[in-house]
């Protein structure tokens, strides 16, 4: 039942600007349509007005205030449709998203940028009308929480974007303010307004009729017209700061962004004693909480004993960090049941051979944090776990890595003679470890060296399995298996063996270290090779090679495909030999997410989505430098890092189209290998690119 509520709307702006009169359109946000709850024009008193309209508890709304008259530096300007000078009419709108529980709603350039970006994937431009935002409850909950990471509904810059690990450790705060400056100047400068719309309307399919339309188009097409948009206001006085053009950056870093995205970085696990270190994979439960695996104990090479659980806005949930259930060095493995109520975490086991466990396990939790497994986790039929997923029927599929020297040379000596197991894909029917099915008959037969790494379910319910292989022993492969009709075994369907020939003569051909497999909307299969630096496209039925891609791809671990076919490929970095005594392989940048639009079938226009520094070094949640106080092999202090986006292993799309990127490894493998004996590999958190993907659920 609807009830009336009065809200206060304030339109205070920086820069000697006073809003005098407006037209307001306020709509509720629903899944199928947006319902107008207020439409009217009025003069403001002290830039404020109270409006009353019907609300329902839990509803989300958006307000579009079209500025009709304002005073700037003592001069009053009328830009309304009612003025007598058509040349001075322009459509400048402020946007604010809010909730029925709010009381005061600020509308200004900052609220406009924050709301336009976080609700971008639910927004449509409407010919002759204000924007339309249609979305369900889950979308609104996530997007609204993310909006408050930039700008609070009642006003003021959020502490999240203005504090570490954001602030000036990334360029996102400065980009946010730059866009707010642009919105400000579309109001006070006719030339900026005209040029902004003209620039944005060069983007295919865009017809922007207002400043708000143009801003939404920028959020939805962040790689288009980047330099031209920057040039619109880069020489004008800064109203909202820090702004991009003000930044004092390290050598080689440009003030001009690579794209017009906004991002939030999170590095607070919820406990100072258990810092984030080596995030690997993210899934979202029924309450929109993000469950993120954590590889290491920060500052060590050893297995972490906790994982993180974040609220939809990225703040640590009350149950974070999650512990118990046998968590020990989770890797790429975390999966959520079809109903979103159960989360399974795969334990891999990291660190030197003395510290490594005998084998991995599965830790299982309810979405509210209750442990649903024995204290040591489930271990039936598995070795070390990497990729995991549930199928629609609730069966849990796992990639079981067989060697006892994880991600190292399996032939190297170990302290204890623990036998390896066959690498395999394992399925717990209905998630029950007592109903475990195993397939390990890859290639020439079962072997620990297949290195089973990732699993995904195709449209027919088959499991697509990636095998990394082992240098000098076993090639990289992709297999398709399925549950037999009577559910008593896993059956072979098809496979493909890598055709890649490496440049290193000591490596056997066909070894390229496959990582995460993925299936697109048409059923094609994709998998990236970490050594080859390419992504292959396979036929969904036969697994025969259809194409391969390498342009703007750098160490592809993870592949995510949104609901409209846009692809996101993680950048772990390229392998290069560096000049050190034992010719250790170094990982180098660029550190970015490769973005391939759904209509780019050749991947020839792949873009790199980056998060550069704003000039301050990266610090951990405890304020310490990223690398701590380590010394290099010559006894010199390791210099600061200016790479907020690091070696990413996976991306995951939440229910508002935000892309969660796992900072798995620190920027320099060389630093971690050649220190004074203390390896320190784990990255420092998660980077969330706001509204860049079409939500999957």
N, C-alpha and C positions, 0 to 999 in steps of 0.2 A: 504494500500500500504506500503510495507516494505521500510525502509530507513536504511542506514548504520550508525553505531555509534561506536565510539572508547571508550573503557573502560580501566581504569588502574587497574590492578590486583597486589596487594602487598601481599607478603608471609612472612612478618616479624613475627618471633616467639620469645618467651622468652627463657631463659636458654642457652645462648651462642651457639645458633643454627642459622646457615645461610643456606638457601635453594639456591642451585646453578643452578639446572636444573630440568625440569619437562616435563611431557606430560599432555596436557590439553584437556579435552572434555567438551564442553559447549553445553547445550541443552535448548530449550524453553520448558516450561511446558504447555501442553495442556491436554484436558480431555480424549482424546482417545490414544494419543501417545506422545512421546517426540521427537522433531525434533532436530537433531544435526546442530548447527550453526557454530561450530568451532571444529577442531580436529587436533592437531599438537604438536610437541615437540620443546623445545627451551632452551637456557641458559638464566638465569636472570641477569639483571644488577642492583646491589643494591637491590636484591630480589623483583624487580618490572618488569612488562612487560605491554605494551599496545597492546590490541587486538581489531580488528575491525570486526564486523559482522552485519548481518541484524537484525533489531528489528522492532516491531510494538508497538505503544503507548499502554501502559497498560499491556504489556506482562510481564510474570515472567520467570526467567531462573534459572538454577543451573549449577554451574561449579564444575567439579571434576578434581583437579590437583594432578596427581600421581607424588610423589617426586622420582626423579631418582638419584640425587646427592646432598649431603649436606656436610657442614663443621660443626663439633661439637668439641668444646674445642681444636681447632687447627688442628684436623684430618679430612681429606676429605674421605668420604665414598660413593661408587657407589653401589646403590641397584637396578639399572635399569635392564631390561631384557637383555641389551647389555653387561653387565659385564661378565668377564671370570670365575666368581666363583658362580655357581648356588646356593651354600649354603648361599650366602649373598644376594641373590635376595629376595625381599619381596615387597608386594603390600601395600604401605602406601599412602592413599589418603586424601587430604583435600577437604572439601565440603563448598560451599557458595551459598546460595540462594539470588537472587537479582532481581531488577525490572528494566524495561527499562529506568526509570527516574533516576536511580543511575548513578554515574560517576566513583566512586572508589569502588572496591570490595576487602575486606580483606579475605585472606584464610590462616587459621592456625588452631591449635587444638580447639580454642574457637569457631570460626565460624563453625567448623565441628560439634561440639556437639550441638550448637544452631540450626543449619539447620537440622541435622539428627533427632532431637527430634521433632521439630515443624512440619516437613513434614513427620513424620514417617508413618502416615496412608495412604499416597499416594505413598509410596516407596516400590519397589520390588527388591529383590536380583536377579541378572541375572548371570547364569553360564557363566563364561569366559568373562563377560563384566562388565562395571561399573553399578552402581545402576540405576534403571529407576524410575522417578517421573512423574506420570500422575495425573492431577487434573484440575478441573474447576476453573473459576474465583473466586467464593465465597470461595472455599477452600484456594486458594492462598492468597487472601486478608487477611483472618483470620490468616493463618499460618505465613505469612510474618510479620504481625504486632506483633504476639506473639514472633517470632524470635528476633525482635528488643527489646524485653523486656529482653533478655539475652545478645545479642551482636549486636552492630550496624553494618550495612553492610560495611561501610567505615573503620571500626575498632573501638576499645574501648569497654569496658564493659558497658552495659546499666545502666543508673541511676536507672532503675526500680528494677533490681535484686540486685543491690548493696546498696539500701537505704531501710529504713523502709517503709512498714511492712515486707520487705524481709531481705536482708543483713544477719545479724546474729540472727534475730528473728525466722527464719526457717532454716532448713538444706539444702535448695535447692541451694543456692549460693555455698555452700561448696561442694555439690554433683556435681554441674556443673563444678566447678574447678577440682574436683577429676577426673572426666571423661576426662577433657582436659589434665590433667597430664598423664592419661593413654594413650591417643592418642599420646602425645609427646614421651612417652617412647617406643611406638610401632615403632617409627622411629629410635630412638637412641639406642635401646637395642633389639638385636635379640631375646633374651630369652623371654622378655615381649611380643614381637610380636607373637612368636610361641605359647606361653602359652595362650595368649588372644584368638587366633583363636581356639586353641584346647578346651578351656573351653566353648566358645560360641557354638561350633559345637556339644556339648553334648546336646543342646536343641533340642527337637523333631522338625524335619522339617527344621532345619537351615543348610545351607551349605555356610558358610562364606569363601570367597577367598581373602579378603583384610581386612585391619584394619577398613575401612569404612563399609564394609559389617557387620563386627562383631559389630560395634557400633550401626548400625541400628537394628540389631537383639536384642541387649540389650534394646533399646528403645521400640521395639515391644513386648518383653517378659521380662518385668521388674522384675518379681518375680523369675526368674530362675538364678541359679548359683550366688546368691548375695554375699555370703561370699567368694567364690573362686575368683570372680572378684575383690572384695576389696583387697584380699591378693596379687594381682598381683603387686601393686605399693605402698602399705601402708607404707612400710619402706624406700622408696626412697625419696631423697630430693624433696621438693615441688617446682614446677616451677610456677604454678598458684595458688594463695591463696586468701582468706582462703580455705583450703581443709579439707575434713572430718577428717583426722587423726590428725589435729591440734586442733580441737575444745576442749574447756574446758566446759564440760557439767554438768548439775545437776546430782545428785546421781540417779542412775537407768536408765539413758539415755545412749545408746550405740553409739559409733562413727560409727559403721557399720549400714547402713540404713536397713530398712525393705524391701525395694525394690528399683530398679534403676529408679524411676520416677523423673521428674523435675516438679516443681510447681511455679506458680506466685500467690502471695496474693495481693489483692487490697482492700483498705479501704478508698479511697478518693471519696466522693459522688459528689464532684464538689463545695461544699460550706462548709466552716468552721462552719457556723451556723447550719447546718443540717447534723450532722455526721451520718454515717451508724450505725444502731442499730437494729439487729434482721432481717437480710436478711432471706427470706423464700422460694422464688421460682423465677426461671429465665426462660424467653422465649426470642427468637431471632426474630427480625423483618426482613423485606425484604432487609434491608441494612446491615444486620449482627450485628446490635446493640443489646446489651443485656439489657432487661428490668427486673429489680430486685425489688421485693417488700421489704418494710422496715416496721417492726412491731412497733417500739418504737421511742420515743425521747430518745437519749442516756443519760444514767444516771438516768432515771426515769422508772416507770412501765407504763407510759401513752402512748396513741396512737400516732404514728408518723403521720405527715401530708405531707409526701413526699415519693417518690420512686426514685430509681436511674436508670439512663440510661448510659450504657457504650459503648464506641467504641469497635470494634472487638478485639483490643489489651488490653482492660480492663481499659483504661483511661476514665475519665468522659466525656460524650458527652456534646456538647454546651448547650443542653436543660436540663442537669442534675444539681441538683435534680429536678425532675418533680413535680409540685404542681398543686393545683386547682382541679376542677372536683369532689370535695367532698372527696378527699383522707383522710382517717382517720383510721389508724390502719390496713393496709392491712395484711392479713395473708398468707395462702397457695395459694391464688387466684390471678393468672395473666394468661391471655390467649392471643394468637395472632391469628388473622384471617387467613384463608387459603392463602390469597394473601400477607400476611405479612405487610399489610398497616394499620391495626387497632389493638390497644392493649387495652384490658379490664382489669381493676384492681379491685379485690374484696375487699371491706372494711369490716373488722371484728369487730374492736373496742376493744382496750386493756385497761388495767389499773383497778384501783379500781372502785367500782360501782358508785361513784359520777362522775367520769370522763367518764365512758362508754357512748356511744351514745345510743339512744333509739333503733336503729336498724342499720344494715349495709347498704351498697349501692354498686353500680357499677360505677366506674369512667372510662371513655372511652376517648382515645386519638388517633390521627393519629400518624404514625411513625415519623413524624417530630415535634411532641409535641403539635399539636393543640388540644384543648379541644373539645370533640364531645358529651358532655353531659351537663345537667344543673349544676349550681354551687354546688349543693348538691349531684350530681350523680343520677343514676336511682335507684329507690327503689321498683318498682312494683313486688309484689308477693314474695319478698325475706325477710329474716331476716339478720343474720350475715353470711357473705360469707367466705367459706374456698376454697376448690379446684374448679378449673374452666377449661374448655377447649372449643374450637370451634370444631365442626365436619366438615368434608369435604364440606358440603353444606352451611357452614357459620352460622349454628345455635349455639348459645352460651349456654352451659350447666354449671350449678352452683350447688355446694353443699351448702345448706342453713341450718346453725346451728341454732336451734330454741330457746335455752334458753337465758335468759337475764343475765346470769352469766357465760360468756364465759370461758370454760376450767376450771371452778371452780365448787364447789358444788352448783347445781341449787337450793337446798333447803335452802341455807344460806340466812339470812335476807339482804335486800337491802334498800338503802336510799329512793328510790322512788318505788312505786308499779307499775312498768311497766310490763304489761302482756307478758309472753313468747308466742312464736308462734310454730307451728308444724315444726319439722325438715323435710326437703324436698329436693328433686332434682327439680330444676327449669330450664326450657329451654326457652330462648328468640328466637323464630323463626326468622331466618335471622338476629339475633342480635337485634331485635326490642322489647323493653320492653312492648310495647302495644300488643304484641302477646306472652304473657307469658303462658306457660303450666306448671302445677305443679303435682308432684306425691309425696304423703306423707303417703300412706297406707301401711306402713311397719309393719311386725309382727302382733301384736294384734290390730293394728290400729294406727291412727295418734297420735303423742306425741312429746313434745319438747325434750324428753330424748333419742331419737334415735341418736342424734348427727351426722347428715349427714356431712361427712368430705371430701370425694374425688370423682372425676368423671374421667372416661376415655372412649373413644369410641372404640368399638371392630371392627373387620373386616367387620361385617355385618351392621354396622351403629348403633348398639344398644349402650346404655349408661350403663356402669358398675359403680355402686354406692357403696361406702363403708360407713357404719354407725359405728361410734365409740362405740355407746351405752353409758350407764350411770351406774356406780357402784351401785349395790343394787337395780336397777330398770329395766333396759332394756339390753338385750344381744347385742353383736356386730354382725353385719350381712353384707352380700354383696348381692346386688340386680342387676338385669338386667331389664331395661325398654327401651321402644322404642316409637317413635312418631307414633300415629295411622295413618291409611291409609288416612284419610281425614284431618289430621293435626289439630285435635281439642282437643286432650288429649294425655297424656302419659300413655302407657299401661304396665302392669306387664308382664314379660316374665318368670323369674325364680329367685330363691334366695337361699342363704345358710346361716344358722345360726351357729355361732362359736360353736365348741365342746370343747373348752378349759376350764379346771377347774383350777382356781387359788388356790394358797396356803393360801390365806387370807380368813379365814372363814366368815368374814363380807361381803365379796363380793359374789354376786350371781355368779353361774357358767356361762360360756359362755361370760364373759365380758373381752375383751383383748385390747380395744381401737384401732380399725383398723384405719389406716391412708391411704396413697396413694395406690389406685389400679393401676395395670398395666397389659398390654396384650402383650404376646410375639409373635414371628413371626409365630408360629403355632396356635395361638388363645387361648392358656392357660391364665388363669387369676391368678395374684399374688397380695397378699396384706399382709402388715406387721402389727403385733400387738405390740403396744408400751409397754403394761404391760406384755404380754406373752413372748416377746422377740423372737418371731418366725415369719417366713413367710410361708403362706399357698399357695398351688398351687391348683387351682380349674379347673374343666373341663369347657372349653369355652362355651359349649352348655348348659349343665345341671346345672352348678355351683356346682356339687358334688365335695367333697374333693378328690384330687388325691395324695397329698403328703404334707409334712410339713418339714421345715428346721430351725435349730437353731444354727448350728455350726458356730462359729465366727460371730454371729449376735448379736448386742447390741443396742436395742431400735430402731427398723426399722421404720422410718417415711416414707422415700421416696424410690422408686424403679425406676430405669431407665434401659432400655434394648437397646443396640445399634443395628445397622442394621444387625450384624452377630450373635446376640443372647447373647452376653456377658451381664451380669447383674451387676448393681452397686446398693448396698443397703446402705442407710445412717446409720450412727451410732450416735444416740442421747445419748446413754449411757444406762447402766443398772440401774434399780431401786433397791436401797438397803435401809434398815432402819438404821439410824445412831443414836448414843447415845445422843439424845437431849430430853428435858423434854416432848415434845408432840409426840415423835417418828415420826418426819417428815421424809418423804421419800426423800432420797438423790439420785441424778443421778451421776453415776460414769462412768469412761471410760471403755475400751479404746476408744479414739476418733479416728475414722477411717471410711473409706468406705470399705465395704465388696465387694470383686470382685469375681464373679463366671464365669468361662469360659463357652463358649457356649456348649462345649462337656461334661461338668460336670453335668450330669443329677441328681446325688444324692447330689450335693452341698457338698460333703465330702472333697473337696480340696479348699474350699473357702479361699481366702487370704485377709489380712487386709492391705489396702493402707493408709499409715499414712504420716503425715508431722511433724516430731519432731522439737524441738528447736535446735538452734545452740549455745545456751547459754545466749542470751539476752532476757529480759522479753518482753512480748507482750505490745505494746503501740497503742493507738488510733491514728487517722490521725492528731490530734492536739498535739501529743507528750505526752499526759497524760497516766498514767498507765491504763491498761484495766479496773480495778475496781475503778479508781479514788482514792479518799482518804477516802474511807469508813472505818468504824470501825466495828468489829464483836460484838457479844452480850456481850462480856466481856470488850469492850472498846479498844481492840487492833487493830492496823493497819492491814488491810487485806494484806497478803503477795503478792508479784508479781506472775503473771501467766506466765507459760512457755508452754502454749498450743496454738500454732498458728492455729491449726485445732480444732474447738470446737464442740459444739453439732449441728450436721448438720441435717437439715430437708429435703433437696432435692438435687438432682443433675440434671444437664441438659447438653446435648451434643451440642456443636456448630458445625459449618459446616466444621471444620478442625479436629474434633475428640477430642477437648479439653473438659474436664469435669469440669463444674462450680458447686462448692459445697457451699451451703448457710450456713455460720456460724450463725445459728439462735440464739443460747443461749450461754451465758458465761459458762465456764467449771463447775462452782460449783453452783448448785441450793441452797445449804446450805448457801453459802455466801450471796446470794440475799435475802434469807428468814430471816437469823439471822444477820442483820446488825443493825445499830442504828436507824432503822425505814425507811430507804430509799432503796427500792428495785431497782436493777440495772441489769435487766436480759439480755438485748439485746446483742448479739454477735457483732463482729467488722468488718465483711466484707465477702468477697468471696475468696475462694481458688480455683485456676484453675490448675488442673493436666493436663499437656501438652501431647496431642497426645495419650491418653490411650484408646480411644474408636473409634469405626467405625462410621463415621458421618451418621446421619439418613437422612438428606436432602442435 
